[in-house]
Amino acid sequence: MAFDRILLIEDDKALRRFLEEALRGWRYNVRPVGTLAEARDLLAQNGYDLILADQMLPDGRMQELLTELQTRPDRPMVIIMTGHASVESAVECMRLGALDYLVKPLSLDQIEVAIQKAETFSRLVQVNRVLSHEYDREVSGELIGNSAPMQQLRDFIAKVARTDATVLIQGESGTGKELIARAIYNQSPRANAPFIRVNCAAIPETLVESEFFGHEKGAFTGALTKREGRFELAHGGTLLLDEISEIPLNLQAKLLRVLQEREFERVGGHRTIKVDVRVIATTNRHLEDAVARGEFRADLYYRLNVMPVHVPPLRERREDIPLLAEHFLKIFARKHGTGAREISPAALALMQQYAWPGNVRELQNAIERAVILCGSNGVIEPVHLGALRPVESPHRPPSPLAVGSAMAGASPVPPTASTPSSGDSDRFPTLSELERDHILAALRRCNDNRTHAARILDISVRTLRNKLKEYGYSRAASREAASARPDSASA
């Protein structure tokens, strides 16, 4: 990333003017001073990305300022210039945090190379800071499976990876969309550049713009230092926009501009920043439906949908279940140090009959639990798989009218997974079904007030809204069902 502001500290007026003109010619915003005192005043008022400084100044040595900079949270990079070079002073300056130590007389080529090196180092530090806080949810980076859908997926990845085309990955939760994105990145010419992920659903709406594009110091309350956004950090590499459907509508126009022009401004800033980024987006929703409802911009959808790919749910590639189960068995047996070594035919048959509404992630969790619970013989049996039960058809959420009827207390709703019919009295509800019923019960208690329901469920309103959309629930259906009740009509 290019530096925005450079502080030049040089007491030789002719050299200071020469360097200032060169830096401005290279499009840097530079502030020249001749003493440490002037430098301290400017550093107290503003933030700088780089300090280019003479070692010996009229009011002291640059080592003094280097020591003071150690305590700053937004410490700038420092390049030292000196006409009195020695091994001892060079070692001292580097120990105090200087990035480079240049000996006068200097050429402009030396200065330019040193600044470019500092920019590269600064970018690596920022990228590493982001990646060190990333939690990789995938147990393995491999694409496991030999089914026809997986073979088609591998063919797609091989073709699209070598291009810079934007990719939209759609699929249910737990199908491994991020894994597909990483596979595209790993096989692309950008594989040695940053891979930056941002979870759009996990960022508060007030911070989404700052997270994407960064902000300047003082841009808003709490912006104590300048911060680079995810687009800037991904420069030269790949940016994964996870759960793209959760981006607020008012920010979608700005995102569209970045995708079209590959340029933006930081929050509170005025300088246009150009980036070279390959974008991959994922979603577990049907964006076409979101566009039809006015919740997602049509032009942004078309810009993202250059290379669309659908990740099949696990129930559509059941032949891959044995391979996946064996793969997770080895990983978790090693991780937890257990003697688990194989899966019994009965347990494997049960897994292949189950619908897996949580897809590969649910299978992964089930195997980890079984590895921990299995007996001393090291064989996973059906009893170790918890609440898995064979089902004839995949789990589907109830219709809006059915949910609305349940919300209004209407009697009784058509049988769902959590309300077994007489022919399925032993049906055991899955965790996702229990979660759905719990959320709807909270809404009933709060008289359909989503804010109050989210508070007692200890989740965000956005999460609650997304869950209700997943269940097909709408207020209109709820009111319609309530008005159809005999007691409401008589009232």
C-alpha positions, -999 to 999 in steps of 0.1 A, spaced: 0 0 0 13 35 -9 22 58 20 -1 88 23 21 112 45 58 114 48 77 135 74 110 147 61 136 158 88 167 174 73 186 204 85 205 211 52 181 234 34 193 227 -1 191 189 4 157 193 22 143 212 -8 157 187 -32 142 157 -14 109 175 -9 105 181 -47 115 145 -55 89 131 -30 62 154 -43 71 143 -79 64 108 -67 29 118 -56 36 117 -18 22 142 6 54 154 23 60 178 52 96 191 55 112 203 88 147 210 100 147 200 137 136 174 161 114 199 179 95 207 148 91 170 141 77 164 176 51 191 172 39 177 139 38 141 152 17 153 181 -9 168 157 -9 143 128 -1 107 119 26 99 94 33 67 75 70 73 70 98 94 85 128 101 63 153 117 86 189 128 90 206 111 119 224 142 133 202 173 137 209 207 153 189 199 185 197 162 189 202 128 174 175 108 156 179 80 181 161 101 207 130 104 185 132 67 176 130 59 214 100 81 218 82 65 188 83 31 205 53 41 227 31 53 198 3 29 188 5 42 152 43 42 149 55 52 114 82 35 95 116 53 97 145 55 72 177 71 85 201 91 64 235 99 76 268 114 66 285 100 97 280 63 92 293 38 116 285 2 124 276 11 160 252 39 150 236 17 124 230 -11 149 216 13 174 192 28 150 179 -6 137 176 -18 173 154 12 180 131 4 151 145 21 120 137 1 89 167 12 68 200 31 72 213 50 42 247 66 38 251 100 22 257 111 -5 224 96 -18 209 91 -52 172 94 -58 172 58 -69 184 47 -34 157 68 -18 129 54 -40 140 18 -35 141 23 3 106 39 3 92 11 -18 108 -15 5 92 3 35 57 3 18 60 -34 11 70 -41 47 42 -20 60 17 -39 39 30 -72 51 27 -61 87 -10 -50 82 -19 -82 63 -3 -104 90 -22 -84 117 -55 -93 99 -46 -129 92 -35 -135 128 -70 -127 140 -87 -149 114 -102 -181 126 -100 -208 100 -132 -228 104 -123 -255 80 -106 -286 94 -89 -293 60 -82 -274 28 -89 -305 7 -119 -310 -15 -130 -345 -5 -153 -365 -28 -155 -384 -60 -191 -379 -69 -202 -363 -102 -211 -329 -85 -176 -328 -70 -159 -336 -102 -178 -309 -119 -169 -285 -92 -132 -293 -96 -134 -288 -133 -150 -254 -127 -123 -244 -102 -95 -254 -127 -111 -232 -154 -119 -201 -134 -89 -200 -111 -65 -189 -138 -86 -159 -146 -93 -127 -126 -131 -130 -131 -153 -123 -101 -168 -155 -87 -202 -159 -69 -204 -191 -48 -239 -200 -37 -249 -229 -15 -265 -239 18 -247 -233 52 -220 -258 59 -214 -269 23 -179 -256 22 -182 -223 2 -151 -208 18 -132 -240 10 -141 -235 -27 -130 -199 -26 -96 -210 -11 -92 -236 -38 -97 -210 -65 -72 -188 -48 -46 -216 -43 -48 -225 -80 -47 -189 -93 -17 -167 -103 -23 -147 -72 -16 -176 -49 15 -159 -34 -4 -127 -27 -27 -120 3 -60 -139 7 -82 -116 28 -116 -127 41 -143 -105 55 -174 -120 71 -201 -95 60 -227 -109 84 -204 -105 115 -197 -68 111 -220 -42 128 -237 -21 101 -220 11 114 -185 -4 109 -190 -22 75 -177 8 54 -146 12 76 -139 -25 75 -141 -26 37 -124 7 29 -105 17 60 -106 51 78 -85 81 85 -75 92 120 -104 111 136 -130 101 109 -154 91 137 -155 86 174 -130 59 183 -109 63 151 -77 70 170 -54 60 142 -55 55 105 -66 20 94 -63 2 61 -95 -16 50 -98 -51 36 -97 -40 0 -64 -22 5 -49 -51 24 -59 -75 -4 -41 -54 -30 -25 -77 -55 -43 -107 -41 -78 -121 -35 -107 -107 -13 -134 -131 -1 -166 -114 7 -183 -140 29 -221 -138 31 -223 -109 6 -261 -108 10 -257 -93 44 -242 -60 32 -265 -31 41 -283 -16 11 -268 18 16 -233 4 12 -240 -17 -19 -236 13 -42 -201 20 -29 -192 -17 -32 -204 -16 -68 -181 13 -76 -151 -5 -62 -159 -36 -83 -163 -15 -114 -135 11 -110 -112 -7 -85 -109 26 -65 -123 41 -33 -117 66 -6 -112 58 31 -138 69 55 -130 105 64 -104 107 36 -103 124 2 -75 107 -16 -86 81 -42 -69 47 -36 -66 23 -65 -64 -14 -59 -58 -46 -79 -80 -72 -62 -97 -104 -74 -131 -107 -57 -149 -139 -47 -182 -137 -29 -203 -163 -11 -239 -165 0 -263 -190 15 -293 -171 1 -309 -169 -33 -297 -134 -44 -322 -134 -72 -350 -134 -46 -333 -107 -26 -331 -86 -57 -368 -92 -64 -376 -81 -28 -356 -49 -32 -331 -61 -5 -301 -64 -29 -292 -41 -58 -297 -57 -92 -266 -40 -107 -244 -53 -79 -258 -88 -83 -250 -88 -120 -215 -74 -113 -209 -103 -88 -225 -130 -109 -198 -131 -136 -189 -167 -128 -216 -183 -107 -212 -217 -91 -235 -237 -69 -220 -259 -42 -242 -290 -38 -256 -300 -4 -243 -332 11 -277 -350 5 -271 -346 -32 -237 -364 -31 -242 -391 -5 -216 -413 -21 -190 -389 -7 -201 -394 29 -178 -424 36 -148 -405 22 -156 -375 43 -163 -395 74 -130 -414 72 -111 -381 65 -126 -364 96 -121 -396 117 -83 -395 111 -81 -358 118 -100 -358 151 -85 -391 163 -51 -374 160 -63 -341 175 -79 -356 206 -55 -385 210 -82 -412 210 -81 -448 198 -109 -443 172 -99 -461 141 -129 -471 120 -167 -467 115 -190 -496 117 -212 -506 87 -243 -498 108 -230 -463 116 -220 -457 80 -254 -468 68 -271 -444 93 -250 -415 81 -259 -422 44 -296 -423 52 -296 -391 72 -305 -358 54 -277 -337 69 -294 -303 69 -262 -288 83 -242 -304 54 -205 -311 57 -201 -290 88 -227 -311 106 -210 -343 95 -177 -330 107 -192 -321 141 -209 -355 143 -176 -374 136 -157 -353 162 -183 -361 188 -182 -398 179 -144 -399 180 -145 -386 216 -174 -409 227 -165 -442 210 -154 -472 231 -120 -487 238 -123 -509 207 -120 -478 185 -151 -485 164 -177 -458 159 -212 -472 163 -247 -456 157 -250 -449 194 -220 -426 192 -237 -404 165 -261 -388 189 -295 -378 175 -291 -388 139 -322 -405 125 -329 -417 90 -353 -396 71 -370 -401 38 -366 -366 25 -344 -336 33 -354 -311 59 -373 -282 46 -385 -252 66 -423 -247 70 -442 -225 47 -448 -188 57 -485 -196 64 -476 -226 86 -451 -205 106 -476 -177 108 -502 -200 121 -479 -212 148 -470 -177 157 -506 -167 160 -514 -198 181 -537 -213 155 -545 -250 158 -527 -273 147 -502 -266 119 -493 -293 93 -468 -318 106 -432 -305 104 -399 -320 114 -404 -309 150 -441 -318 151 -441 -355 142 -472 -370 126 -487 -402 140 -469 -422 114 -435 -408 126 -440 -407 164 -403 -417 170 -390 -388 149 -363 -370 169 -358 -333 161 -325 -320 148 -306 -291 164 -316 -268 135 -353 -277 141 -350 -271 178 -334 -238 171 -362 -228 148 -389 -237 173 -370 -218 201 -368 -186 180 -405 -188 170 -414 -193 207 -394 -162 216 -413 -142 190 -446 -154 203 -437 -144 238 -427 -109 225 -459 -105 205 -439 -106 173 -415 -77 184 -382 -87 168 -361 -63 188 -374 -77 221 -371 -113 208 -335 -107 197 -327 -93 232 -340 -123 251 -324 -147 226 -291 -128 230 -286 -124 193 -286 -94 169 -317 -83 152 -299 -89 119 -293 -126 128 -329 -130 139 -341 -114 106 -319 -138 86 -332 -168 105 -368 -158 99 -361 -154 62 -346 -189 62 -378 -202 78 -400 -184 53 -416 -164 80 -432 -130 73 -453 -106 94 -480 -105 67 -485 -143 68 -486 -141 106 -513 -114 105 -532 -133 78 -532 -165 99 -542 -147 130 -571 -129 114 -584 -163 101 -588 -176 136 -624 -180 147 -617 -163 180 -602 -132 163 -632 -129 140 -656 -130 169 -635 -104 188 
